[in-house]
Amino acid sequence: MERQSARHVDLESVVREMQPPTDDDVPMTLDWQPLDTKEKLLAYLAGINDARERARVR
């Protein structure tokens, strides 16, 4: 029996319905923390890089 995904997402239809960003749009982390300053963004990326390095060393 072939395994199928529980939900199919049609990327073209999602993109077609997207609205352009507004002046107050900012990137968000997966836990909905806003990355609304350069310092927050760089700290977030540093955390990702640190986690990758720790995983690589194991």
C-alpha positions in Angstrom: 0.0 0.0 0.0 1.4 3.4 -1.0 1.7 6.0 1.8 0.0 9.3 0.9 0.3 12.6 2.7 -2.6 13.5 4.8 -2.9 16.9 3.2 -1.9 18.1 -0.3 -0.9 21.7 -0.7 -1.1 23.2 -4.1 1.7 25.8 -4.0 0.6 27.6 -7.1 -2.8 28.4 -5.6 -1.3 29.5 -2.3 1.1 31.9 -4.1 -1.6 33.1 -6.4 -3.7 34.2 -3.4 -0.9 35.8 -1.4 -1.1 39.5 -0.8 2.1 41.6 -1.2 3.9 42.5 2.0 2.9 45.6 3.9 5.3 48.2 5.4 4.9 46.7 8.9 5.5 43.0 7.9 8.4 41.4 9.6 9.8 37.9 9.5 8.7 35.6 12.4 10.3 32.6 14.0 8.4 29.2 14.1 7.2 30.1 17.6 5.9 33.5 16.4 8.6 35.7 17.8 9.1 38.7 15.6 12.5 39.3 14.1 11.9 43.0 13.8 15.4 44.3 14.4 18.8 43.5 12.9 20.0 42.4 16.4 17.1 39.9 16.9 17.6 38.4 13.4 21.4 38.0 13.9 20.8 36.5 17.4 18.3 34.0 15.9 20.6 33.0 13.1 23.5 32.6 15.6 21.3 30.3 17.6 20.6 28.2 14.6 24.3 28.0 13.7 25.2 27.1 17.3 22.7 24.2 17.3 24.0 23.0 13.9 27.6 23.0 15.3 26.6 21.2 18.5 24.8 18.5 16.4 27.8 18.2 14.1 30.3 17.7 16.9 28.3 14.8 18.5 
